[in-house]
Amino acid sequence: MDAQRLKDSFAKVAVHGDEVPLFFYSDLFLRHPETREFFPVAMDAQRDRLVQALMQIVSNVDNLSELAPFIQGLGRDHRKFGAVAEHYNAVGASLLAALAHFSGPDWTPGLEAEWQDAYGLVAKVMIEAAQADESLHPAWWDATVINHELRSFDIAVFRVTTHQRLPYAPGQSVAIESADVPRIWRFYSMANAPREDSTLDFHIQMTDGGALSSVLARGLRVGSRLRLGQAVGGFTLDKLPERDILLVAGGTGLAPVKAIAEQVAELPDPPRVHLFFGARRAEGLYDLPDLEKMAAQRPWFTVVSAVSDEPDYPGERGLISDVVTRSGSWDRHEVYVAGPTAMVEATVGKLTSARVPAEQIHVEDFGWSTS
């Protein structure tokens, strides 16, 4: 395959924006109406995900060592939707129809053959990954809510127990589905390190127009049932830390950061860990009492909280990115930053300017700009 030719072709198609996934899904549902049941009623977020996935694949088409794990993850993840090998032919036909439509006169037999080969390879890798996963894991994990607390108007913390043990690393996320809003899956990070009793904690903040986040924050009760997908993500400690650790969290970005802190607590000789937790107002520091309790029990663990929009707050005030950079030198620390996109970008920018090496900074962007 000519990687640059595929990139150039997709760039010309992508300028048509939301029309591309709209055409694709319309074509798919007209040709194969049976596939409609796999998707939510509202398709806006789904269309965005299609474009993001295609951009990820095409931009790395000449870097198979990096691309293969992403595609394999897609194959495993699609098991929860009920996708089987036969569906890939239908998807491929509609994808090529969309590419041909928006390519116009640039669509030639040679370019079509290139795209067929590329899609065939992607489909093969996804199918093989899904089939290999069938003998190891269920398509999803059934979970039951055993505790639910509304910590503020729009933030809830809840705990579930799974009927089968769900393997994951602290810092990873799983997709969640509720029967109250079927076929809508959204990713949320576990807020704890793995436990013997297989319970998982989640921190949920309602988002504007977020049907699932509203259900999870305000609609769940003890006994509510959920489905969880496989754990994904590389925001993890992949080896014993050789440096002290800086954790920076904005809002419910605290969840993966807290899970990593719990993991460090289980090490025989924990490094020093500094956790900075920021919010706009004090009520956004929804889990601060538990963090302070953790710090009181662990001499190597310190917690600093800050708010940006509340002048009377007794603790640190200002954007968490500013509070972090004025609180010390972090160039010898391993850094983990999680939260909304703007907060992550500001924190990484200030840390980089303060000479923290980029390879020591790990991010989890809760804006899902790189989901």
C-alpha positions in Angstrom: 0.0 0.0 0.0 1.1 3.6 -0.7 0.7 5.1 2.7 1.1 8.7 1.5 -1.5 8.2 -1.1 -4.0 7.0 1.5 -3.2 9.9 3.7 -3.7 12.4 0.9 -6.9 10.7 -0.1 -8.4 10.8 3.4 -7.4 14.4 3.9 -9.4 15.4 0.8 -12.4 13.4 2.1 -12.1 14.7 5.7 -12.7 18.4 4.6 -16.4 17.4 4.2 -16.6 17.1 7.9 -19.7 15.5 9.4 -21.2 14.7 6.0 -18.7 11.8 5.7 -19.9 9.7 8.7 -23.5 10.7 8.0 -23.2 9.3 4.4 -21.4 6.2 5.7 -24.0 5.3 8.4 -26.9 6.1 6.0 -25.5 3.8 3.4 -24.8 1.1 6.0 -28.3 1.2 7.4 -30.0 1.2 4.0 -28.0 -1.7 2.8 -28.1 -3.6 6.0 -30.9 -2.4 8.2 -30.2 -5.2 10.7 -27.1 -3.3 11.8 -29.1 -0.3 13.1 -29.8 -2.1 16.4 -26.1 -2.0 17.3 -26.1 1.8 17.5 -27.7 4.4 19.8 -30.7 6.4 18.7 -28.7 9.6 18.7 -25.7 9.1 16.5 -23.8 12.4 17.0 -21.1 11.0 19.3 -20.9 7.8 17.2 -20.1 9.8 14.1 -17.4 11.6 15.9 -15.8 8.3 17.0 -15.8 6.9 13.5 -13.9 10.0 12.2 -11.4 9.8 15.1 -10.8 6.1 14.6 -10.2 6.6 10.8 -7.9 9.5 11.5 -5.9 7.4 14.0 -5.6 4.6 11.5 -4.8 6.6 8.4 -2.3 8.9 10.2 -0.3 5.8 11.4 -0.8 3.6 8.3 3.0 3.7 7.7 3.7 2.8 11.4 2.3 -0.7 11.9 4.1 -1.3 15.2 2.1 1.5 16.7 -1.1 1.0 14.7 -1.5 -2.8 15.4 -2.3 -2.5 19.1 -4.9 0.2 18.4 -6.6 -1.9 15.8 -6.5 -5.0 18.0 -8.0 -3.0 20.8 -10.8 -1.9 18.5 -11.5 -5.5 17.6 -11.7 -6.7 21.2 -13.8 -3.7 22.2 -16.3 -4.2 19.4 -17.3 -7.6 20.9 -19.5 -5.7 23.4 -21.6 -4.4 20.5 -22.3 -7.9 19.2 -20.0 -7.4 16.2 -19.1 -10.6 14.4 -16.9 -11.3 11.3 -19.8 -11.1 8.9 -20.4 -7.5 9.8 -17.0 -6.3 8.6 -17.9 -6.9 4.9 -21.0 -4.7 5.2 -19.0 -1.9 7.0 -16.2 -2.1 4.4 -18.7 -1.7 1.5 -20.3 1.4 3.0 -16.9 2.9 3.9 -15.6 2.6 0.4 -18.9 4.0 -0.9 -18.4 7.1 1.3 -14.8 7.5 0.3 -15.8 7.2 -3.4 -18.6 9.7 -3.0 -16.5 12.4 -1.4 -13.4 11.7 -3.5 -15.2 12.6 -6.7 -13.1 12.4 -9.9 -10.0 11.5 -7.8 -11.5 8.1 -7.1 -9.8 5.7 -9.5 -9.6 1.9 -9.7 -6.1 2.1 -8.4 -7.1 4.2 -5.3 -10.1 2.0 -4.7 -7.8 -1.1 -4.7 -5.5 0.6 -2.2 -8.4 1.3 0.2 -9.8 -2.2 -0.2 -6.4 -3.6 0.8 -6.1 -1.2 3.7 -9.5 -2.0 5.0 -9.1 -5.7 4.5 -5.9 -5.6 6.6 -7.7 -3.6 9.4 -10.7 -5.9 9.4 -8.4 -9.0 9.5 -6.5 -7.7 12.5 -9.7 -6.7 14.3 -11.4 -10.1 13.6 -8.4 -12.1 14.7 -8.1 -10.0 17.9 -11.7 -10.5 18.7 -11.6 -14.2 18.1 -8.5 -14.7 20.3 -10.2 -12.7 23.1 -13.3 -14.9 23.1 -11.5 -17.7 25.0 -10.1 -15.3 27.6 -12.8 -12.8 28.4 -16.6 -12.2 28.1 -17.8 -9.7 25.6 -18.8 -7.5 28.7 -19.0 -7.8 32.4 -22.3 -7.6 34.3 -22.0 -5.2 37.3 -24.4 -4.4 40.2 -24.3 -1.0 42.1 -23.7 -1.6 45.8 -23.2 2.0 46.9 -24.0 5.4 45.3 -23.3 8.9 46.7 -24.2 12.3 45.2 -21.2 14.4 46.4 -22.3 17.6 44.7 -25.1 18.8 42.4 -23.4 17.2 39.4 -20.8 14.7 40.7 -21.5 11.2 42.1 -19.2 8.5 43.4 -20.5 4.9 43.2 -19.2 1.4 43.7 -20.1 -1.8 41.7 -19.3 -5.4 42.1 -18.8 -7.5 39.0 -20.1 -11.1 38.6 -16.8 -12.0 37.0 -13.4 -10.5 37.8 -12.5 -7.7 35.4 -8.8 -7.4 34.8 -7.3 -3.9 34.6 -4.4 -1.8 35.6 -4.8 1.3 37.8 -5.3 4.3 35.5 -7.2 2.5 32.8 -10.9 3.0 31.8 -13.8 0.9 30.8 -16.9 1.6 28.7 -20.1 1.6 30.7 -23.7 1.0 29.5 -26.9 1.3 31.4 -30.2 -0.3 30.5 -31.9 3.1 31.0 -30.0 4.4 27.9 -29.2 1.3 25.9 -26.5 1.2 23.3 -24.8 4.3 24.6 -21.3 3.4 25.9 -19.0 5.9 27.5 -15.5 5.5 29.0 -14.9 6.1 32.7 -11.8 5.4 34.7 -11.8 3.2 37.7 -10.9 5.2 40.9 -9.3 2.3 42.8 -6.5 -0.2 42.4 -7.8 -3.8 41.9 -9.3 -5.4 45.0 -9.7 -9.0 46.1 -13.5 -8.5 46.3 -13.7 -7.3 42.6 -15.4 -4.1 43.5 -14.8 -1.0 41.3 -15.3 2.7 42.2 -16.3 5.3 39.6 -16.4 9.1 39.8 -19.0 10.6 37.4 -19.7 14.2 36.5 -22.8 15.1 34.6 -22.1 16.8 31.2 -24.4 18.9 29.1 -26.5 16.7 26.9 -24.9 13.6 28.4 -27.7 11.0 28.6 -25.5 8.4 30.2 -23.6 10.7 32.7 -27.0 12.0 33.9 -28.2 8.4 34.6 -25.0 7.4 36.3 -24.8 10.5 38.5 -28.5 10.8 39.5 -30.4 7.8 38.2 -28.6 4.9 39.8 -29.7 3.1 43.0 -28.3 0.3 45.0 -29.1 -2.8 43.0 -29.0 -1.0 39.6 -27.4 -3.1 36.8 -24.7 -2.0 34.4 -22.5 -3.5 31.7 -18.8 -2.8 31.6 -16.5 -3.3 28.6 -12.8 -4.3 28.6 -10.2 -2.1 30.3 -8.3 0.1 27.9 -5.7 2.9 28.1 -2.0 3.4 28.7 -2.3 5.9 31.6 -0.6 3.5 33.9 2.5 2.6 35.9 4.1 0.0 33.7 7.0 -0.8 36.0 8.3 0.0 39.5 8.8 3.7 39.6 12.4 4.9 39.6 11.4 8.5 40.4 9.2 10.3 42.8 5.7 10.9 41.4 3.6 14.0 40.7 -0.1 13.4 40.2 -2.3 16.3 39.0 -6.1 16.0 38.7 -8.8 18.3 37.6 -12.4 17.4 38.6 -13.2 13.8 38.0 -9.8 13.3 36.5 -9.1 12.4 40.0 -10.4 8.9 39.4 -7.4 7.4 37.5 -4.9 9.4 39.6 -6.4 8.0 42.8 -6.2 4.5 41.4 -2.5 5.0 40.7 -1.9 6.4 44.2 -3.5 3.3 45.7 -1.3 1.1 43.5 1.8 2.9 44.8 0.6 2.3 48.4 0.9 -1.4 47.8 4.6 -1.2 46.8 7.1 -2.5 49.4 9.1 0.8 49.2 6.8 3.5 47.9 8.4 6.6 46.3 7.2 10.1 47.4 3.9 11.0 45.8 2.6 14.6 45.5 -1.1 14.8 44.5 -2.5 18.2 43.4 -6.3 18.3 43.1 -8.0 21.3 41.5 -11.6 22.5 40.8 -13.3 25.7 40.1 -15.2 25.8 43.4 -14.8 24.0 46.7 -17.7 21.7 46.1 -15.8 20.4 43.1 -13.2 18.9 45.5 -15.7 16.1 46.1 -13.3 13.5 47.3 -10.9 15.6 49.4 -11.7 14.1 52.8 -10.8 10.7 51.6 -7.6 12.0 50.0 -6.6 13.7 53.3 -7.3 10.5 55.2 -5.0 8.6 52.8 -2.3 11.3 53.3 -2.6 11.1 57.1 -1.9 7.4 57.0 1.0 7.5 54.6 4.1 9.7 55.3 5.2 9.5 51.7 1.9 10.9 50.3 1.0 14.6 50.3 -2.2 16.2 49.0 -2.6 19.9 47.9 -6.1 21.1 46.9 -6.8 24.3 45.0 -9.8 26.2 43.6 -9.8 28.9 40.9 -13.1 30.7 41.2 -13.7 31.0 45.0 -11.8 33.9 46.6 -12.6 32.9 50.2 -11.3 29.3 49.9 -8.9 28.8 52.8 -6.4 26.7 50.8 -4.5 27.3 47.6 -6.2 29.5 45.0 -5.7 29.6 41.3 -5.6 27.3 38.3 -4.2 24.0 39.3 -1.5 24.3 36.5 -0.2 27.5 38.2 -0.4 26.0 41.7 1.7 23.0 40.6 4.4 25.0 38.9 4.8 27.5 41.7 4.9 24.7 44.3 8.2 23.1 43.4 10.6 21.7 40.8 9.3 18.6 39.1 11.9 17.8 36.5 13.0 14.7 38.4 9.5 13.3 38.9 7.3 11.0 36.8 4.2 13.1 36.1 0.6 11.9 35.6 -2.0 14.6 34.6 -5.7 13.8 34.2 -8.8 16.0 33.7 -10.5 18.3 31.2 -8.7 19.1 28.0 -7.9 22.7 28.8 -6.6 21.8 32.2 -4.4 19.0 30.8 -3.0 21.2 28.1 -2.2 24.1 30.5 -0.5 21.8 33.0 1.6 20.0 30.4 2.6 23.3 28.8 3.7 24.9 32.1 5.6 21.7 33.2 7.3 21.5 29.8 8.3 25.2 30.1 9.7 24.3 33.6 12.0 21.8 31.9 10.1 18.6 32.8 11.1 16.2 30.1 8.2 15.3 27.8 8.9 11.5 28.2 8.2 11.9 32.0 4.7 13.3 31.4 1.7 11.1 31.0 -1.8 12.4 30.3 -5.4 11.3 30.3 -7.5 13.8 28.5 -11.1 13.8 29.7 -12.1 15.9 26.8 -11.7 12.7 24.8 -9.9 14.6 22.0 -7.7 11.5 21.7 -10.1 8.8 22.9 
